[in-house]
Structures are given as C-alpha cells and as structure tokens.
C-alpha cells in the first residue's frame, strides 16, 4: 500500500520526514550523479527490523510491543537520533569525500526531521513513550562501536551497507507494522507523506556503494 508512493527520496520522528520532501530537488540532483544500486551486503542488525520481529514473534504476551501513537513517536524519534549519530560519524570518519558528504547530509536532514517530529508530538499532546522492553539502543550502540573501529575504505563500505539495511527495514516497518497502528489521522497523513524520504536515502547509499566499488 505505502510502497506505491515511494517514488523519490532520509532517517522524529520519522514523522517529520516531510521536511525532506521539501528538499527533494536537492536529493534528486545528487542521485543523478550516483550510479545504479550496489549489491546489498550484510550489515548490523537495525532498529526497525527488531521492532517488526518483536511484534510478530513476542517472547510472551506480556512482552509484546504495544504500538500506540506515543510509542510510534518515540520509536521514530530514536531512529532519527540513531541516523544522526551514524551520519555524524561518517562525516568525520569517512574515507572518501562522497561518504563524508553523504554522512553530513544524513545528520543534517535527520536533525531537521527529528525536531519537526517533536514539534508535531507537542502539538498533538503526545508524550513519546519508548517500549518497556527496548533492545534498539543497545543494537545502535553496538553498530556505532563496530563502525568506530573501522578505517579507510572498509569504513565506507560498512557504513553504506548499514544505511541500506536501516532504511530498507524502515520502509518495511512503516508499510506493514507502524502505519497500520497509527490512530491519529494527522499523524497518519504525515507518515504517508514523508515515507518516500527513506527510499531516497536507501537508493543513494546503494548507488554510492556501487560508485565507490567501481573506482
């Protein structure tokens, strides 16, 4: 349903990703200078995959993740924070200028997105409430440790693989798990509007990986 709208353009809340839609021309222009997607390789476990699996296969009834609007807002806020941090790491650690620029763009875009999401939550009177059992912070910390231990082209490859997986699973989670759980119509409309931004960042990471591999 939602994937039909993923035509251009990433990582709030994800909710505020509509701000990236306003920057679509910039994203599109960058894509024209990047080649077709690279073959995806394995990457660290990502935030949204864990959310999906926890919902589909909870360890017990008591541990099942309850997805109300407050929890969805918290999940998206944390996801944007995570990609801000990986983007900033790439901006500082990237071996190639292209990766450094891409990391800076991710950090910049997601900072705007996160603030917009927080503003929306405040407007709606929604207090972000993280899941009672949340493994995601630990997994993000592990990914950061892994990436921080890499240098040179190896860092660039691992970072781009991470971004592909992160955004691919975000799209799947929004489509199949998160969006159906949204209760507030304004929040739902915003999620639908901003979801394409994830697609753009995923494609850019794929294409940049292919471009660097061909050098």
N, C-alpha and C positions, 0 to 999 in steps of 0.2 A: 504494500500500500504506500508506505512512505518512500520506498526506494524509487518509485516512478518520478519523484521530484528531485532526485539527486543528480542535477544536471551540470553544476559548476562547482564551484568551490569546495580553518580550523580550526583546537581543543578547547558560577555560574554557575554562574551556572552556564552549562551548555546552553542554557535557556537564553542567555543574552547573545548568542551567536548571530543574531540578526544583524549585529553591528558589522560582522564580517561581510554580510550581504552588501552593505553599503560600500565595501571595499572590493567588490567583485571584479571591477575593471582592473585593479592592481593585480589581483590574484591571477586573472585570466592572462594578463600580459606576461607575467612571469612564466606561466605554463607554456606559452608559445616558444620559449627559449629552452625548454627541457624536453628531452626525448621521451619516447613511449615507455610504459611501466617496466620496471625490472621484475625478474622472477622473485617472488617473495620467499624469504628465508625465515627460519625460526627466530623468535625473539622472546624477550622476557614476558612472563605472564602479565596480562594487562588488567586494568581496572574493570572495564565493562564485562569482560569475559567472566570474571569472578561473580559479578552481580547476576548475570544470566544463570550460571551454573548453580548458584546458591538458591535461586528461586525455583529452578527446575528440579533440583535434587537436594533439598534441605536434609541435614542430618537428622532432624526431628521436627515435629510440628512446632515445638517451642522455638526452634532456631530459624524457622522460615522467615525470610525477609519480607517485612510489610512495606509495600510501596504506596505510601500516601504522598500528597504533594510536598509536605515538609521534608520527607526523606529523599524524594526525587531532587528537590532543590539542593539538598546537602550533597548528594552524590555528584551532581553536575558541578557544584562549586569546587569540590575536592578534585574532580577530574581536571578542571581548568587549572587549578593550582599545580597539579602534577605536571601538566604540559608546560606551564610557565617555567617550572624548575628545570625540566629537561631541555627546554628551548634556551634558557639562560646558560645552561652548561654547554650546549653546543655552540652558542655564540662565543663563549670564552675558550672552549677546548677544541673546536672543530679544526681538522687538518686543512681542509680546502676552504677557500673564500665562499664558495657556494653554500657549504654546510653552515658556516658561521652566519651568513646572511639569512638562511632559512631558519636557523635557531632563533635569531633575533626577531624575525617576523612572527614565529610562533609565540614567543614570550610577549611581544607587543600586542598581538591580536587577542590572546587569551587573557591578558590583563584587562583589556577593554571589556571583553566578554564577561569576565567574572564580575566586574563592577556593575555592569548592566544587569546581570542576573541578580545580584544582591539588591539593586535598586528595585527591581520588579518584585522580589520577595517582600521587601519592605512595604511597597505599595499594596500588595495583596494581603499584608498582615500575616505572612507565613514565616515562622521561625524555623530555619534549617535544622533538621534533626537527623544526624547520622545514624545508620543502622546500629542496633545494640551490639551486634557481632560484626565487626568490620575488619577484614583482613587486608583491605586495599592499601592502607597507609604503610603496612609492613612490606607489601609487594612493591610499592613505589619506592620505598627506601632501598630495597634490595636492587631494584633496577638502577637507581642512582649510584649505588655503590659499584655495581658492575660497570656502568658507563664511565664512572670516575676513574676506574682502574685501567682504562684503555687509552691509547695514544695513537696519533697518526691516522693512516687510512683505516686501521682496524676500528678506531672510534667512530669514524664517519659511517662505516658500514653498519655497525651495531646500532648507532643512533637512528639511522634511516629505517632499519628493519623494525626497531621499536616503534617508530612513528607510524609505519604502515599498519602494524598489528593494532596499536592503540586506536587509531581512527577507524579501521575496519570493524573492530569489535564494538566501537561506539555506535556506528551506523546500525549494526545488527541489533544491539541492545535497545536503541531508540525505537527501531521499527517493530520489534517483536515483544519487547518487555516493558520499556519505560513509557512510551507514548500511550499505549492502551490503559495504563494505570493512572494517567493524569485526570484529575477530577475538574479542576478549574478550567473553564473554556478559554480564558485569556492566556493562561499558561500553555494550554494545548496548541492554540494557534501560533504562539511564539516558537514552540518546539518544532512544529511543522515548517515554519518559515526559515528557521536557522539551520536545520539539519544539513542542507547541502554544503555548508562550510566544512563539515567533516570530510566529505567526499573530496573537496578540493585539496585539502592538506594531505590526505592519503595519496592522491594521484601525484601531487608534487613530490612527496617523499619517494614514491616508486620511480618516478621519472628521473629524479636527481640521482638515485642509486644506479640506475642504468647508465646515465650520462657519465658518472664518475668511473664506473666499471669499464667503460669503453675507452678511457684515456690511456 
